């Protein structure tokens, strides 16, 4: 199901058919360095990731991480959307893109569409968490009008992250 369209992109729900794309995306060095290793090593792991994460979120909250695909050909280039984490009071904006699509404005375009989608759902406050070393994401969040609020740990075993709102 499509949830948003921009001049260059479509945002739609992830399906099991996206498993090969998710397998590649979650194993890029940028994803591992900036978001973490999700342990997705096979197509079945990727299908399970979709089923146990985004698909549940769609059912329970009406939002989640969505596939970001090029409008011209439907090719998936990233994921972007809203996440309700049990360890975070507010809804969180999340995104990740294949490295060859960094620096082209796609993340900004998809993030704006995701924030607009959140507004249509009546979500009043959306935050973002970012690894302290991830300057590119901090720059993107600033372009979205967000600014640093605090540093926190989502769980006692996690490394600290920065919260933007």
ABEGO torsion letter per residue (X at the ends): XBABBBAABBBBBBBAAAAAAAAAAAABAAAAAAAEBAGBABAAAAAAAAAABAAAAAAAAGBEBBBBBBAAAGBBABBBEBBBBAABABBBBBBBBBAAABGAGAAAAAAAAAAAAAAAAGBABBBBBBBAABAAAAAAAAAAGBBBABBBBABAABBBBBBBX
